[in-house]
C-alpha cells in the first residue's frame, strides 16, 4: 500500500504541467491506479487496484469557485498552456474552475485524464503522454 508521504514526495517534484507525465510514472510505480482531484478545495484521492485510498488536502489552496457555465474550449486552452509549462498548479486549478471543471479523474491504467463539470459531463478526455 502506498503512503501519503510517498505521494507528497512525488507531488513536490511537480512545478508545471510539463512535469505531469513523470508524476504519473511515479504514481504507477507506487501501485496507484486512479486519482480523483476536486477543484473547489484541492482534495486529491488516490486509489490502488483493491480500491484502498489515501486522501490529501493541500495546506494552502486558493479560494476557487466553479463556474456554472462549462467550456471545453476554455479548458483546452488552459490545458495547452499548462502542459507547455506556462502556468503553475494553482493557476491551472483556477482556470479549470473558470472553465466549469468540478473534478478530474486520472486513470493510470488507461493513461487518461477526464475533466468533468458539476453535472458529471465530460468536458475533455485526454491521453497522458508517458514519461
TORTIVEX-276377 format. One line per field, with one value per residue (C-alpha): residue in three letters; y, z, x. Coordinates in Angstrom, 1 decimal. Example, Ala and Ser with C-alpha at 12.3 -4.5 7.8 and 13.67 -1.06 7.14 Angstrom:
# residues 2
res	(ALA; SER)
Y	(-4.5; -1.1)
Z	(7.8; 7.1)
X	(12.3; 13.7)
# end
This chain:
# residues 131
res	(UNK; UNK; UNK; UNK; UNK; UNK; UNK; UNK; UNK; UNK; UNK; UNK; UNK; UNK; UNK; UNK; UNK; UNK; UNK; UNK; UNK; UNK; UNK; UNK; UNK; UNK; UNK; UNK; UNK; UNK; UNK; UNK; UNK; UNK; UNK; UNK; UNK; UNK; UNK; UNK; UNK; UNK; UNK; UNK; UNK; UNK; UNK; UNK; UNK; UNK; UNK; UNK; UNK; UNK; UNK; UNK; UNK; UNK; UNK; UNK; UNK; UNK; UNK; UNK; UNK; UNK; UNK; UNK; UNK; UNK; UNK; UNK; UNK; UNK; UNK; UNK; UNK; UNK; UNK; UNK; UNK; UNK; UNK; UNK; UNK; UNK; UNK; UNK; UNK; UNK; UNK; UNK; UNK; UNK; UNK; UNK; UNK; UNK; UNK; UNK; UNK; UNK; UNK; UNK; UNK; UNK; UNK; UNK; UNK; UNK; UNK; UNK; UNK; UNK; UNK; UNK; UNK; UNK; UNK; UNK; UNK; UNK; UNK; UNK; UNK; UNK; UNK; UNK; UNK; UNK; UNK)
Y	(0.0; 3.4; 6.2; 9.8; 10.6; 8.9; 10.8; 14.1; 13.5; 12.9; 15.9; 18.1; 17.5; 19.0; 22.6; 22.9; 20.7; 19.7; 17.6; 15.6; 12.6; 11.9; 12.3; 9.7; 7.3; 7.6; 7.0; 3.9; 2.6; 3.0; 0.9; 3.7; 3.1; 6.2; 9.7; 12.0; 15.7; 18.1; 21.6; 23.6; 22.5; 20.7; 17.4; 14.5; 10.9; 8.2; 4.6; 1.3; -1.8; -3.1; 0.3; 1.3; 5.0; 7.9; 11.5; 14.6; 18.1; 20.9; 23.1; 26.2; 26.4; 29.4; 30.2; 28.6; 28.9; 26.6; 28.4; 27.3; 27.5; 24.9; 25.4; 22.7; 25.4; 27.4; 24.2; 23.0; 26.4; 26.2; 22.6; 23.6; 26.4; 24.4; 21.4; 23.8; 24.8; 28.3; 28.0; 26.5; 24.1; 26.6; 28.9; 25.9; 25.0; 28.5; 28.3; 24.9; 26.3; 29.1; 26.5; 24.8; 21.8; 20.3; 17.5; 15.4; 11.7; 10.4; 6.7; 5.4; 2.1; 3.7; 6.7; 9.2; 12.3; 13.1; 16.6; 16.7; 19.6; 19.8; 17.6; 14.9; 15.7; 15.1; 18.3; 16.9; 13.5; 13.4; 10.8; 11.2; 11.1; 8.5; 9.7)
Z	(0.0; -0.9; 1.7; 1.9; 2.3; -1.0; -2.8; -1.2; -2.3; -5.9; -5.8; -4.6; -7.9; -9.9; -10.8; -14.0; -16.2; -18.1; -15.1; -15.0; -17.1; -14.7; -11.7; -13.3; -13.8; -10.1; -9.1; -11.2; -9.6; -6.2; -7.4; -7.8; -10.5; -10.2; -8.8; -8.3; -7.9; -6.7; -8.0; -5.4; -2.4; -3.9; -2.4; -4.1; -3.6; -4.7; -5.2; -5.7; -7.5; -4.4; -4.0; -1.0; -0.9; 0.6; 0.7; 0.6; 1.0; 0.3; 3.2; 1.1; -1.7; -3.4; -3.0; -6.0; -7.2; -10.0; -12.9; -13.6; -17.3; -18.5; -21.5; -23.1; -25.2; -22.2; -20.6; -23.7; -23.8; -20.1; -20.5; -23.5; -21.8; -18.5; -20.3; -22.0; -18.5; -18.7; -15.5; -12.1; -10.5; -8.6; -11.7; -13.7; -10.9; -11.1; -14.9; -14.7; -12.3; -14.6; -17.4; -15.1; -14.1; -10.8; -10.8; -12.9; -12.8; -13.8; -14.9; -14.6; -16.3; -19.4; -19.1; -19.5; -17.6; -17.8; -16.8; -15.6; -14.9; -11.9; -13.7; -14.4; -18.1; -19.7; -21.0; -22.1; -22.0; -22.9; -23.3; -20.9; -22.6; -20.9; -19.2)
X	(0.0; 1.3; 1.6; 0.7; 4.4; 5.3; 2.6; 3.7; 7.3; 6.2; 3.9; 6.8; 8.6; 5.7; 6.4; 4.3; 2.1; 5.2; 6.1; 2.9; 4.0; 6.9; 4.5; 2.1; 5.1; 5.9; 2.3; 2.1; 5.3; 3.5; 0.6; -1.8; -4.4; -6.7; -6.5; -9.6; -9.0; -11.7; -11.1; -13.0; -10.9; -7.9; -8.7; -6.9; -7.9; -5.5; -6.7; -4.9; -6.2; -8.0; -9.8; -7.8; -7.4; -5.4; -6.7; -4.5; -5.8; -3.3; -2.3; -2.5; -5.1; -6.7; -10.4; -11.9; -15.5; -16.6; -18.2; -21.8; -21.2; -18.7; -16.5; -14.4; -12.8; -11.6; -10.4; -8.5; -6.7; -5.8; -4.5; -2.4; -0.6; -0.2; 1.3; 3.8; 4.9; 3.5; 1.3; 1.7; -0.8; -2.9; -3.2; -4.4; -6.9; -8.3; -8.5; -10.2; -12.7; -13.4; -14.0; -16.6; -14.5; -15.6; -13.1; -10.8; -10.1; -6.7; -6.9; -3.3; -4.2; -5.7; -3.4; -6.2; -7.3; -11.0; -12.3; -15.9; -18.3; -20.7; -23.3; -20.7; -20.5; -17.2; -15.6; -12.2; -10.7; -7.0; -4.4; -1.4; 1.9; 4.1; 7.3)
# end
